[in-house]
Amino acid sequence: MNDVSEEIKKKAQSLFEEGKVKVEFETDKRIHFKVFGKTEEHSVIYDKEKNEYSCDCQFFALRQKTCSHILAAEIKLRQ
């Protein structure tokens, strides 16, 4: 997570503080989040067994790096 830029960290914190991160549902293996961005909503999935997050946004799809949506979901999970 050290490769996350300050810009992404700030965006994630804002998404969380503005209440834009919701736990949609949870199973034994996964937690499904909805993160509401400025123009669209994104699905973030936390895989409990692999301890990995994935997101359907273009940033994550292209770079396979932590996006603001994943970081916001992590903040929500720690609360």
PyMOL commands that set and color helices and strands:
alter all, ss='L'
color gray80, all
select helices_A, chain A and resi 6-17+58-63+68-78
alter helices_A, ss='H'
color red, helices_A
select strands_A, chain A and resi 21-26+30-36+41-47+52-55
alter strands_A, ss='S'
color yellow, strands_A
deselect
rebuild
show_as cartoon
